[in-house]
């Protein structure tokens, strides 16, 4: 049997090694806690993010409608798309592309309107854009055509079209 005495310097290095490991573990825990606290703080302000997310969505959606990028608009639409009273809902992308002119050039000229219209916040989960009839494009006092946007699980989407006069 071999007996060995541990020198003080060796025992200190062992303690030092243990201390370093403990410090590193503490730093990891603190770093994780800090990250978690940051995420929780950010999640406590969902309406601020919803608004800024909507602004980015609206900019892209508006641009796609103005330039006539039907495929892009379809990607940003929730199906089935709600339509005005007594008008059949738009069930899917193919139906949407077929009915695009009815939706965006029917009662209102969306491309023209979207260049001037300002989003109206209904709630943290819904924004609306009101447009005048295409025959009276400057009559903003009478803007009954409502484009509805909703916050879904996959982000903001165009969710419906309505004529508030009906």
N, CA, C and O atoms as a DFTB+ gen file, in Angstrom:
664 C
 N C O
     1  1       0.825      -1.157       0.000
     2  2       0.000       0.000       0.000
     3  2       0.885       1.242       0.000
     4  3       1.827       1.381       0.780
     5  1       0.542       2.100      -0.885
     6  2       1.333       3.320      -1.009
     7  2       0.575       4.442      -0.338
     8  3      -0.586       4.725      -0.634
     9  1       1.286       5.063       0.573
    10  2       0.693       6.212       1.245
    11  2       1.313       7.455       0.655
    12  3       2.507       7.520       0.363
    13  1       0.496       8.387       0.501
    14  2       0.980       9.624      -0.068
    15  2       0.415      10.767       0.740
    16  3      -0.766      10.773       1.089
    17  1       1.209      11.672       1.016
    18  2       0.725      12.843       1.731
    19  2       0.435      13.914       0.694
    20  3       1.163      14.079      -0.285
    21  1      -0.615      14.613       0.932
    22  2      -1.011      15.670       0.020
    23  2      -0.428      16.971       0.525
    24  3      -0.646      17.383       1.664
    25  1       0.302      17.586      -0.340
    26  2       0.883      18.876       0.019
    27  2      -0.219      19.925       0.050
    28  3      -1.251      19.785      -0.606
    29  1       0.011      20.948       0.803
    30  2      -0.964      22.035       0.929
    31  2      -1.253      22.669      -0.417
    32  3      -2.400      23.017      -0.699
    33  1      -0.239      22.825      -1.252
    34  2      -0.438      23.466      -2.540
    35  2      -1.336      22.613      -3.439
    36  3      -2.135      23.146      -4.210
    37  1      -1.199      21.255      -3.334
    38  2      -2.045      20.384      -4.133
    39  2      -3.486      20.445      -3.659
    40  3      -4.412      20.472      -4.470
    41  1      -3.676      20.466      -2.344
    42  2      -5.045      20.506      -1.833
    43  2      -5.695      21.833      -2.199
    44  3      -6.893      21.886      -2.476
    45  1      -4.906      22.905      -2.199
    46  2      -5.451      24.198      -2.595
    47  2      -5.850      24.206      -4.066
    48  3      -6.847      24.821      -4.445
    49  1      -5.060      23.514      -4.894
    50  2      -5.404      23.480      -6.313
    51  2      -6.673      22.661      -6.522
    52  3      -7.452      22.961      -7.426
    53  1      -6.898      21.623      -5.697
    54  2      -8.116      20.833      -5.798
    55  2      -9.316      21.704      -5.409
    56  3     -10.339      21.707      -6.095
    57  1      -9.179      22.436      -4.310
    58  2     -10.238      23.337      -3.866
    59  2     -10.461      24.409      -4.924
    60  3     -11.596      24.773      -5.232
    61  1      -9.369      24.903      -5.467
    62  2      -9.458      25.931      -6.494
    63  2     -10.202      25.398      -7.716
    64  3     -11.028      26.103      -8.296
    65  1      -9.911      24.144      -8.113
    66  2     -10.574      23.516      -9.254
    67  2     -12.060      23.380      -8.965
    68  3     -12.893      23.692      -9.816
    69  1     -12.395      22.912      -7.757
    70  2     -13.796      22.773      -7.374
    71  2     -14.481      24.132      -7.371
    72  3     -15.619      24.271      -7.822
    73  1     -13.778      25.125      -6.861
    74  2     -14.343      26.474      -6.810
    75  2     -14.587      27.010      -8.207
    76  3     -15.616      27.631      -8.473
    77  1     -13.624      26.764      -9.112
    78  2     -13.791      27.231     -10.487
    79  2     -14.992      26.565     -11.142
    80  3     -15.763      27.216     -11.847
    81  1     -15.148      25.277     -10.909
    82  2     -16.274      24.563     -11.493
    83  2     -17.579      25.129     -10.923
    84  3     -18.541      25.335     -11.663
    85  1     -17.612      25.368      -9.672
    86  2     -18.798      25.918      -9.036
    87  2     -19.095      27.315      -9.581
    88  3     -20.252      27.637      -9.852
    89  1     -18.085      28.132      -9.742
    90  2     -18.264      29.473     -10.278
    91  2     -18.803      29.378     -11.704
    92  3     -19.726      30.107     -12.068
    93  1     -18.236      28.491     -12.507
    94  2     -18.702      28.319     -13.884
    95  2     -20.156      27.864     -13.908
    96  3     -20.955      28.344     -14.712
    97  1     -20.490      26.928     -13.013
    98  2     -21.881      26.460     -12.949
    99  2     -22.798      27.596     -12.528
   100  3     -23.887      27.753     -13.081
   101  1     -22.370      28.387     -11.560
   102  2     -23.173      29.518     -11.120
   103  2     -23.370      30.512     -12.253
   104  3     -24.464      31.047     -12.435
   105  1     -22.320      30.757     -13.008
   106  2     -22.429      31.698     -14.128
   107  2     -23.439      31.191     -15.154
   108  3     -24.235      31.963     -15.688
   109  1     -23.398      29.884     -15.424
   110  2     -24.358      29.304     -16.368
   111  2     -25.782      29.463     -15.851
   112  3     -26.678      29.839     -16.607
   113  1     -25.991      29.186     -14.596
   114  2     -27.325      29.307     -13.994
   115  2     -27.788      30.760     -14.045
   116  3     -28.928      31.041     -14.414
   117  1     -26.905      31.674     -13.676
   118  2     -27.250      33.098     -13.687
   119  2     -27.535      33.555     -15.112
   120  3     -28.477      34.307     -15.360
   121  1     -26.708      33.090     -16.044
   122  2     -26.905      33.451     -17.442
   123  2     -28.260      32.930     -17.926
   124  3     -28.982      33.650     -18.615
   125  1     -28.609      31.708     -17.581
   126  2     -29.897      31.133     -17.974
   127  2     -31.044      31.896     -17.333
   128  3     -32.060      32.162     -17.975
   129  1     -30.876      32.244     -16.074
   130  2     -31.928      32.989     -15.375
   131  2     -32.110      34.377     -15.985
   132  3     -33.235      34.857     -16.127
   133  1     -31.009      35.011     -16.340
   134  2     -31.080      36.331     -16.959
   135  2     -31.804      36.246     -18.296
   136  3     -32.649      37.086     -18.603
   137  1     -31.475      35.236     -19.086
   138  2     -32.117      35.032     -20.383
   139  2     -33.614      34.806     -20.193
   140  3     -34.431      35.406     -20.893
   141  1     -33.973      33.941     -19.245
   142  2     -35.375      33.644     -18.979
   143  2     -36.114      34.897     -18.520
   144  3     -37.236      35.148     -18.960
   145  1     -35.501      35.680     -17.647
   146  2     -36.122      36.922     -17.172
   147  2     -36.361      37.874     -18.346
   148  3     -37.410      38.514     -18.425
   149  1     -35.402      37.965     -19.245
   150  2     -35.550      38.825     -20.415
   151  2     -36.706      38.391     -21.294
   152  3     -37.489      39.221     -21.756
   153  1     -36.814      37.094     -21.524
   154  2     -37.916      36.568     -22.338
   155  2     -39.257      36.855     -21.668
   156  3     -40.208      37.276     -22.326
   157  1     -39.327      36.627     -20.371
   158  2     -40.573      36.883     -19.646
   159  2     -40.969      38.355     -19.697
   160  3     -42.150      38.680     -19.819
   161  1     -39.997      39.232     -19.606
   162  2     -40.281      40.664     -19.711
   163  2     -40.827      40.991     -21.101
   164  3     -41.809      41.722     -21.233
   165  1     -40.189      40.449     -22.127
   166  2     -40.654      40.707     -23.491
   167  2     -42.061      40.175     -23.719
   168  3     -42.868      40.818     -24.390
   169  1     -42.359      39.009     -23.167
   170  2     -43.681      38.423     -23.338
   171  2     -44.760      39.170     -22.571
   172  3     -45.947      39.023     -22.864
   173  1     -44.362      39.961     -21.603
   174  2     -45.352      40.712     -20.832
   175  2     -45.855      41.943     -21.586
   176  3     -46.761      42.627     -21.109
   177  1     -45.284      42.232     -22.748
   178  2     -45.717      43.364     -23.562
   179  2     -46.187      42.909     -24.935
   180  3     -45.668      43.393     -25.941
   181  1     -47.161      41.986     -25.014
   182  2     -47.559      41.450     -26.313
   183  2     -48.186      42.477     -27.240
   184  3     -48.029      42.383     -28.457
   185  1     -48.887      43.445     -26.694
   186  2     -49.542      44.403     -27.580
   187  2     -48.518      45.268     -28.311
   188  3     -48.739      45.642     -29.462
   189  1     -47.417      45.587     -27.667
   190  2     -46.376      46.376     -28.326
   191  2     -45.800      45.601     -29.503
   192  3     -45.560      46.161     -30.572
   193  1     -45.580      44.297     -29.293
   194  2     -45.057      43.482     -30.389
   195  2     -46.104      43.286     -31.461
   196  3     -45.784      43.303     -32.650
   197  1     -47.351      43.100     -31.064
   198  2     -48.423      42.924     -32.034
   199  2     -48.514      44.135     -32.947
   200  3     -48.677      43.996     -34.159
   201  1     -48.408      45.332     -32.361
   202  2     -48.482      46.543     -33.157
   203  2     -47.317      46.647     -34.125
   204  3     -47.511      46.940     -35.305
   205  1     -46.106      46.408     -33.635
   206  2     -44.957      46.527     -34.528
   207  2     -44.980      45.416     -35.573
   208  3     -44.608      45.638     -36.725
   209  1     -45.413      44.224     -35.177
   210  2     -45.547      43.145     -36.147
   211  2     -46.588      43.517     -37.192
   212  3     -46.397      43.248     -38.378
   213  1     -47.691      44.134     -36.765
   214  2     -48.716      44.524     -37.733
   215  2     -48.165      45.566     -38.692
   216  3     -48.450      45.508     -39.888
   217  1     -47.392      46.507     -38.201
   218  2     -46.818      47.537     -39.076
   219  2     -45.991      46.906     -40.189
   220  3     -46.105      47.296     -41.351
   221  1     -45.168      45.940     -39.836
   222  2     -44.345      45.249     -40.844
   223  2     -45.239      44.453     -41.800
   224  3     -45.034      44.466     -43.014
   225  1     -46.230      43.762     -41.234
   226  2     -47.173      42.994     -42.059
   227  2     -47.893      43.933     -43.022
   228  3     -47.962      43.672     -44.223
   229  1     -48.428      45.030     -42.482
   230  2     -49.198      45.968     -43.296
   231  2     -48.359      46.528     -44.434
   232  3     -48.845      46.642     -45.559
   233  1     -47.131      46.872     -44.166
   234  2     -46.255      47.415     -45.209
   235  2     -46.095      46.407     -46.358
   236  3     -46.181      46.774     -47.530
   237  1     -45.866      45.161     -46.014
   238  2     -45.688      44.113     -47.028
   239  2     -46.994      43.823     -47.758
   240  3     -47.014      43.715     -48.984
   241  1     -48.083      43.697     -47.003
   242  2     -49.390      43.391     -47.599
   243  2     -49.826      44.509     -48.550
   244  3     -50.227      44.253     -49.685
   245  1     -49.740      45.738     -48.073
   246  2     -50.123      46.904     -48.870
   247  2     -49.326      46.944     -50.168
   248  3     -49.890      47.160     -51.240
   249  1     -48.037      46.740     -50.073
   250  2     -47.177      46.751     -51.254
   251  2     -47.585      45.650     -52.242
   252  3     -47.625      45.880     -53.451
   253  1     -47.884      44.460     -51.723
   254  2     -48.287      43.346     -52.589
   255  2     -49.601      43.655     -53.303
   256  3     -49.750      43.339     -54.484
   257  1     -50.550      44.267     -52.606
   258  2     -51.828      44.621     -53.241
   259  2     -51.615      45.711     -54.286
   260  3     -52.142      45.615     -55.394
   261  1     -50.853      46.737     -53.948
   262  2     -50.621      47.849     -54.871
   263  2     -49.917      47.376     -56.143
   264  3     -50.246      47.830     -57.239
   265  1     -48.950      46.467     -56.002
   266  2     -48.218      45.973     -57.184
   267  2     -48.928      44.806     -57.876
   268  3     -48.495      44.351     -58.935
   269  1     -50.017      44.326     -57.276
   270  2     -50.778      43.230     -57.888
   271  2     -50.132      41.866     -57.727
   272  3     -50.361      40.976     -58.547
   273  1     -49.328      41.684     -56.684
   274  2     -48.668      40.398     -56.424
   275  2     -49.659      39.445     -55.747
   276  3     -49.654      39.285     -54.526
   277  1     -50.497      38.826     -56.556
   278  2     -51.575      37.969     -56.062
   279  2     -51.071      36.804     -55.216
   280  3     -51.684      36.461     -54.205
   281  1     -49.979      36.207     -55.616
   282  2     -49.437      35.062     -54.868
   283  2     -49.014      35.487     -53.461
   284  3     -49.282      34.780     -52.489
   285  1     -48.358      36.635     -53.356
   286  2     -47.916      37.146     -52.054
   287  2     -49.121      37.468     -51.173
   288  3     -49.128      37.143     -49.986
   289  1     -50.133      38.103     -51.750
   290  2     -51.345      38.441     -51.001
   291  2     -52.015      37.153     -50.512
   292  3     -52.478      37.092     -49.373
   293  1     -52.068      36.136     -51.356
   294  2     -52.680      34.860     -50.971
   295  2     -51.926      34.225     -49.802
   296  3     -52.549      33.658     -48.905
   297  1     -50.589      34.312     -49.802
   298  2     -49.786      33.777     -48.691
   299  2     -50.107      34.468     -47.379
   300  3     -49.969      33.870     -46.312
   301  1     -50.532      35.713     -47.447
   302  2     -50.781      36.528     -46.261
   303  2     -52.260      36.550     -45.860
   304  3     -52.697      37.398     -45.082
   305  1     -53.015      35.598     -46.409
   306  2     -54.463      35.534     -46.182
   307  2     -54.836      34.285     -45.398
   308  3     -54.267      33.211     -45.593
   309  1     -55.806      34.454     -44.505
   310  2     -56.345      33.354     -43.691
   311  2     -57.563      32.768     -44.415
   312  3     -58.446      33.501     -44.860
   313  1     -57.592      31.467     -44.522
   314  2     -58.726      30.800     -45.169
   315  2     -59.489      29.977     -44.154
   316  3     -58.882      29.377     -43.267
   317  1     -60.805      29.935     -44.263
   318  2     -61.611      30.643     -45.251
   319  2     -61.630      32.145     -44.971
   320  3     -61.635      32.583     -43.820
   321  1     -61.640      32.914     -46.049
   322  2     -61.683      34.365     -45.957
   323  2     -63.139      34.796     -45.855
   324  3     -63.953      34.475     -46.721
   325  1     -63.461      35.520     -44.799
   326  2     -64.818      36.009     -44.574
   327  2     -65.159      37.078     -45.609
   328  3     -64.333      37.931     -45.934
   329  1     -66.383      37.018     -46.116
   330  2     -66.836      37.981     -47.126
   331  2     -68.092      38.695     -46.631
   332  3     -68.684      38.288     -45.632
   333  1     -68.505      39.773     -47.335
   334  2     -69.692      40.519     -46.903
   335  2     -70.954      39.654     -46.857
   336  3     -70.996      38.543     -47.384
   337  1     -71.970      40.205     -46.212
   338  2     -73.259      39.560     -46.054
   339  2     -73.764      38.968     -47.373
   340  3     -73.773      39.644     -48.401
   341  1     -74.176      37.722     -47.334
   342  2     -74.721      36.967     -48.462
   343  2     -73.725      36.727     -49.599
   344  3     -74.130      36.405     -50.716
   345  1     -72.429      36.880     -49.324
   346  2     -71.397      36.551     -50.316
   347  2     -70.631      35.362     -49.759
   348  3     -70.207      35.364     -48.604
   349  1     -70.462      34.347     -50.599
   350  2     -69.780      33.124     -50.176
   351  2     -68.352      33.384     -49.719
   352  3     -67.621      34.150     -50.348
   353  1     -67.957      32.742     -48.621
   354  2     -66.577      32.851     -48.126
   355  2     -65.611      32.295     -49.169
   356  3     -65.977      31.445     -49.980
   357  1     -64.387      32.781     -49.137
   358  2     -63.335      32.293     -50.034
   359  2     -62.651      31.143     -49.305
   360  3     -61.981      31.351     -48.294
   361  1     -62.824      29.927     -49.825
   362  2     -62.425      28.716     -49.099
   363  2     -60.930      28.421     -49.078
   364  3     -60.417      27.918     -48.078
   365  1     -60.224      28.726     -50.164
   366  2     -58.817      28.329     -50.249
   367  2     -58.057      29.244     -51.208
   368  3     -58.624      30.164     -51.798
   369  1     -56.781      28.973     -51.346
   370  2     -55.907      29.811     -52.168
   371  2     -56.355      29.845     -53.630
   372  3     -56.355      30.908     -54.251
   373  1     -56.730      28.709     -54.176
   374  2     -57.147      28.653     -55.583
   375  2     -58.394      29.509     -55.807
   376  3     -58.484      30.259     -56.779
   377  1     -59.355      29.382     -54.883
   378  2     -60.585      30.172     -54.943
   379  2     -60.260      31.658     -54.786
   380  3     -60.860      32.501     -55.453
   381  1     -59.321      31.972     -53.916
   382  2     -58.892      33.350     -53.682
   383  2     -58.299      33.951     -54.961
   384  3     -58.659      35.062     -55.351
   385  1     -57.404      33.225     -55.602
   386  2     -56.769      33.733     -56.820
   387  2     -57.797      33.948     -57.929
   388  3     -57.690      34.902     -58.698
   389  1     -58.793      33.063     -58.013
   390  2     -59.858      33.187     -59.000
   391  2     -60.746      34.415     -58.701
   392  3     -61.240      35.062     -59.625
   393  1     -60.942      34.728     -57.412
   394  2     -61.838      35.817     -57.011
   395  2     -61.086      37.100     -56.606
   396  3     -61.674      38.008     -56.018
   397  1     -59.820      37.163     -56.917
   398  2     -58.972      38.294     -56.505
   399  2     -59.577      39.649     -56.888
   400  3     -59.656      40.551     -56.054
   401  1     -60.002      39.792     -58.147
   402  2     -60.565      41.076     -58.595
   403  2     -61.839      41.430     -57.835
   404  3     -62.071      42.599     -57.529
   405  1     -62.655      40.446     -57.533
   406  2     -63.877      40.680     -56.756
   407  2     -63.527      41.248     -55.368
   408  3     -64.212      42.136     -54.860
   409  1     -62.464      40.727     -54.777
   410  2     -62.058      41.126     -53.427
   411  2     -61.398      42.503     -53.418
   412  3     -61.738      43.347     -52.590
   413  1     -60.471      42.730     -54.319
   414  2     -59.656      43.951     -54.280
   415  2     -60.032      45.031     -55.296
   416  3     -59.532      46.153     -55.224
   417  1     -60.917      44.690     -56.246
   418  2     -61.334      45.688     -57.234
   419  2     -62.847      45.736     -57.369
   420  3     -63.370      46.325     -58.315
   421  1     -63.555      45.115     -56.423
   422  2     -65.013      45.059     -56.462
   423  2     -65.630      46.394     -56.097
   424  3     -65.692      47.301     -56.927
   425  1     -66.089      46.521     -54.855
   426  2     -66.734      47.763     -54.421
   427  2     -65.732      48.887     -54.146
   428  3     -66.063      50.067     -54.256
   429  1     -64.516      48.509     -53.790
   430  2     -63.457      49.497     -53.534
   431  2     -62.239      49.142     -54.375
   432  3     -62.014      47.978     -54.706
   433  1     -61.465      50.156     -54.713
   434  2     -60.197      49.932     -55.392
   435  2     -59.129      49.869     -54.292
   436  3     -58.590      50.892     -53.868
   437  1     -58.840      48.650     -53.847
   438  2     -57.931      48.470     -52.707
   439  2     -56.536      49.024     -52.991
   440  3     -55.924      49.630     -52.111
   441  1     -56.036      48.828     -54.180
   442  2     -54.689      49.312     -54.501
   443  2     -54.619      50.830     -54.340
   444  3     -53.641      51.354     -53.806
   445  1     -55.636      51.523     -54.794
   446  2     -55.675      52.978     -54.667
   447  2     -55.885      53.389     -53.209
   448  3     -55.230      54.307     -52.714
   449  1     -56.798      52.707     -52.532
   450  2     -57.125      53.029     -51.140
   451  2     -55.957      52.780     -50.197
   452  3     -55.665      53.603     -49.329
   453  1     -55.292      51.648     -50.369
   454  2     -54.226      51.267     -49.439
   455  2     -53.062      52.242     -49.452
   456  3     -52.320      52.334     -48.474
   457  1     -52.895      52.969     -50.546
   458  2     -51.838      53.972     -50.605
   459  2     -52.049      55.119     -49.621
   460  3     -51.094      55.774     -49.203
   461  1     -53.330      55.359     -49.249
   462  2     -53.667      56.480     -48.372
   463  2     -54.216      56.047     -47.014
   464  3     -54.084      56.775     -46.029
   465  1     -54.824      54.877     -46.959
   466  2     -55.535      54.437     -45.758
   467  2     -54.589      54.174     -44.588
   468  3     -53.452      53.731     -44.755
   469  1     -55.107      54.466     -43.410
   470  2     -54.366      54.197     -42.171
   471  2     -55.043      53.054     -41.429
   472  3     -56.267      53.045     -41.303
   473  1     -54.275      52.094     -40.938
   474  2     -54.873      50.998     -40.163
   475  2     -55.557      51.519     -38.901
   476  3     -55.074      52.439     -38.240
   477  1     -56.682      50.909     -38.591
   478  2     -57.437      51.248     -37.389
   479  2     -57.390      50.040     -36.454
   480  3     -57.832      48.950     -36.817
   481  1     -56.855      50.239     -35.254
   482  2     -56.722      49.138     -34.292
   483  2     -58.053      48.884     -33.604
   484  3     -58.574      49.751     -32.902
   485  1     -58.599      47.694     -33.807
   486  2     -59.836      47.291     -33.134
   487  2     -59.524      46.663     -31.780
   488  3     -60.233      46.887     -30.800
   489  1     -58.437      45.862     -31.739
   490  2     -58.000      45.191     -30.516
   491  2     -56.553      44.758     -30.723
   492  3     -55.969      45.022     -31.774
   493  1     -55.974      44.094     -29.725
   494  2     -54.598      43.598     -29.867
   495  2     -54.497      42.533     -30.952
   496  3     -53.406      42.238     -31.439
   497  1     -55.633      41.958     -31.330
   498  2     -55.642      40.866     -32.296
   499  2     -56.336      41.223     -33.617
   500  3     -56.491      40.364     -34.485
   501  1     -56.754      42.492     -33.773
   502  2     -57.445      42.859     -35.011
   503  2     -57.193      44.318     -35.392
   504  3     -57.241      45.226     -34.561
   505  1     -56.922      44.501     -36.683
   506  2     -56.831      45.826     -37.298
   507  2     -57.777      45.839     -38.492
   508  3     -58.034      44.803     -39.105
   509  1     -58.290      47.015     -38.811
   510  2     -59.160      47.184     -39.972
   511  2     -58.629      48.318     -40.834
   512  3     -57.981      49.243     -40.345
   513  1     -58.916      48.228     -42.124
   514  2     -58.637      49.304     -43.068
   515  2     -59.975      49.622     -43.729
   516  3     -60.632      48.736     -44.275
   517  1     -60.369      50.878     -43.676
   518  2     -61.631      51.303     -44.294
   519  2     -61.334      52.030     -45.595
   520  3     -60.457      52.892     -45.659
   521  1     -62.086      51.664     -46.636
   522  2     -61.892      52.268     -47.953
   523  2     -63.210      52.815     -48.489
   524  3     -64.278      52.270     -48.210
   525  1     -63.126      53.911     -49.270
   526  2     -64.338      54.433     -49.922
   527  2     -64.688      53.572     -51.146
   528  3     -63.884      52.760     -51.604
   529  1     -65.896      53.771     -51.656
   530  2     -66.292      53.086     -52.884
   531  2     -65.374      53.506     -54.022
   532  3     -64.875      54.632     -54.030
   533  1     -65.147      52.620     -54.978
   534  2     -64.226      52.961     -56.074
   535  2     -64.772      54.085     -56.947
   536  3     -63.992      54.783     -57.596
   537  1     -66.089      54.281     -56.982
   538  2     -66.678      55.383     -57.757
   539  2     -66.468      56.742     -57.115
   540  3     -66.570      57.774     -57.778
   541  1     -66.174      56.736     -55.816
   542  2     -65.936      58.000     -55.081
   543  2     -64.671      57.830     -54.231
   544  3     -64.738      57.811     -53.002
   545  1     -63.529      57.708     -54.893
   546  2     -62.291      57.352     -54.184
   547  2     -61.784      58.375     -53.170
   548  3     -60.961      58.043     -52.316
   549  1     -62.267      59.617     -53.255
   550  2     -61.806      60.641     -52.314
   551  2     -62.808      60.920     -51.196
   552  3     -62.599      61.821     -50.384
   553  1     -63.877      60.164     -51.154
   554  2     -64.906      60.351     -50.129
   555  2     -64.551      59.546     -48.885
   556  3     -65.142      58.498     -48.626
   557  1     -63.588      60.039     -48.120
   558  2     -63.124      59.326     -46.929
   559  2     -64.122      59.433     -45.778
   560  3     -64.014      58.701     -44.795
   561  1     -65.097      60.345     -45.895
   562  2     -66.156      60.442     -44.884
   563  2     -67.085      59.227     -44.988
   564  3     -67.680      58.790     -44.003
   565  1     -67.188      58.699     -46.204
   566  2     -68.020      57.528     -46.454
   567  2     -67.113      56.419     -46.982
   568  3     -66.985      56.220     -48.190
   569  1     -66.488      55.705     -46.048
   570  2     -65.558      54.622     -46.405
   571  2     -66.062      53.322     -45.762
   572  3     -65.547      52.894     -44.729
   573  1     -67.074      52.699     -46.382
   574  2     -67.719      51.552     -45.746
   575  2     -67.096      50.182     -46.034
   576  3     -67.498      49.179     -45.444
   577  1     -66.134      50.145     -46.925
   578  2     -65.541      48.852     -47.265
   579  2     -64.406      48.582     -46.289
   580  3     -63.417      49.312     -46.232
   581  1     -64.579      47.513     -45.523
   582  2     -63.642      47.203     -44.432
   583  2     -62.841      45.944     -44.756
   584  3     -63.404      44.878     -45.006
   585  1     -61.529      46.091     -44.745
   586  2     -60.609      44.963     -44.877
   587  2     -60.159      44.615     -43.464
   588  3     -59.658      45.478     -42.743
   589  1     -60.335      43.358     -43.064
   590  2     -60.105      42.930     -41.684
   591  2     -58.827      42.087     -41.602
   592  3     -58.609      41.186     -42.412
   593  1     -57.999      42.395     -40.619
   594  2     -56.740      41.682     -40.409
   595  2     -56.706      41.148     -38.989
   596  3     -57.015      41.868     -38.039
   597  1     -56.327      39.878     -38.846
   598  2     -56.313      39.229     -37.533
   599  2     -54.951      38.645     -37.226
   600  3     -54.214      38.226     -38.119
   601  1     -54.636      38.628     -35.941
   602  2     -53.424      37.972     -35.466
   603  2     -53.761      36.503     -35.255
   604  3     -54.590      36.167     -34.410
   605  1     -53.118      35.624     -36.025
   606  2     -53.351      34.191     -35.929
   607  2     -52.125      33.531     -35.300
   608  3     -51.148      34.206     -34.977
   609  1     -52.181      32.227     -35.132
   610  2     -51.033      31.497     -34.583
   611  2     -49.798      31.646     -35.459
   612  3     -48.671      31.570     -34.969
   613  1     -50.006      31.859     -36.750
   614  2     -48.866      31.993     -37.658
   615  2     -48.563      33.452     -38.015
   616  3     -47.830      33.717     -38.968
   617  1     -49.124      34.396     -37.254
   618  2     -48.854      35.806     -37.498
   619  2     -50.071      36.524     -38.038
   620  3     -51.169      35.968     -38.054
   621  1     -49.884      37.761     -38.482
   622  2     -50.978      38.568     -39.004
   623  2     -51.421      38.053     -40.359
   624  3     -50.598      37.669     -41.190
   625  1     -52.739      38.049     -40.578
   626  2     -53.314      37.580     -41.846
   627  2     -54.499      38.461     -42.229
   628  3     -55.190      39.008     -41.369
   629  1     -54.717      38.585     -43.529
   630  2     -55.930      39.199     -44.060
   631  2     -57.036      38.186     -43.804
   632  3     -56.955      37.054     -44.281
   633  1     -58.077      38.577     -43.052
   634  2     -59.062      37.609     -42.597
   635  2     -60.472      37.846     -43.106
   636  3     -61.319      36.959     -43.004
   637  1     -60.741      39.028     -43.654
   638  2     -62.093      39.254     -44.105
   639  2     -62.299      40.570     -44.828
   640  3     -61.493      41.497     -44.744
   641  1     -63.402      40.611     -45.536
   642  2     -63.830      41.792     -46.273
   643  2     -65.275      42.028     -45.878
   644  3     -66.050      41.078     -45.767
   645  1     -65.649      43.284     -45.662
   646  2     -67.015      43.581     -45.252
   647  2     -67.441      44.928     -45.813
   648  3     -66.616      45.813     -46.039
   649  1     -68.743      45.067     -46.034
   650  2     -69.332      46.361     -46.360
   651  2     -70.181      46.715     -45.161
   652  3     -71.239      46.122     -44.949
   653  1     -69.728      47.681     -44.371
   654  2     -70.414      48.001     -43.119
   655  2     -71.803      48.584     -43.343
   656  3     -72.577      48.690     -42.392
   657  1     -72.144      48.968     -44.584
   658  2     -73.482      49.477     -44.901
   659  2     -74.494      48.357     -45.061
   660  3     -75.699      48.613     -45.048
   661  1     -74.036      47.127     -45.212
   662  2     -74.959      46.008     -45.438
   663  2     -75.287      45.287     -44.161
   664  3     -76.050      44.321     -44.176
